[in-house]
Amino acid sequence: GLGPLLLYGAGMGRGVVRGRSTRDGAQPDGDGVTIPDLVATVLETLVDRTQVRLLEGLPRSLLATLGEGRPLTPGG
């Protein structure tokens, strides 16, 4: 499902809002942040994603998520 999420740290600027919803909050309005984007953001902070892709034995679903996501950038 869809819902709000609060992230703290990872070099994100204070008070930065990513994505938006319709006035009633029922649906995304415009480009939203995807699960692969969130995974890419967390991994960008913790590890070198290019090195993770070289590890053997990782599930294909994780590798696909790594290739699909765009890390969120600090600031805005």
Secondary structure in CASP SS format (residue, H / E / C, confidence):
PFRMAT SS
TARGET T0000
AUTHOR 0000-0000-0000
METHOD secondary structure of the structure
MODEL  1
G C 1.00
L C 1.00
G C 1.00
P C 1.00
L C 1.00
L C 1.00
L C 1.00
Y C 1.00
G C 1.00
A C 1.00
G C 1.00
M C 1.00
G C 1.00
R C 1.00
G C 1.00
V C 1.00
V C 1.00
R C 1.00
G C 1.00
R C 1.00
S E 1.00
T C 1.00
R C 1.00
D C 1.00
G C 1.00
A C 1.00
Q C 1.00
P E 1.00
D C 1.00
G C 1.00
D C 1.00
G C 1.00
V C 1.00
T C 1.00
I H 1.00
P H 1.00
D H 1.00
L H 1.00
V H 1.00
A H 1.00
T H 1.00
V H 1.00
L H 1.00
E H 1.00
T H 1.00
L H 1.00
V C 1.00
D C 1.00
R H 1.00
T H 1.00
Q H 1.00
V H 1.00
R C 1.00
L C 1.00
L C 1.00
E C 1.00
G C 1.00
L C 1.00
P C 1.00
R H 1.00
S H 1.00
L H 1.00
L H 1.00
A H 1.00
T H 1.00
L H 1.00
G H 1.00
E H 1.00
G C 1.00
R C 1.00
P C 1.00
L C 1.00
T C 1.00
P C 1.00
G C 1.00
G C 1.00
END
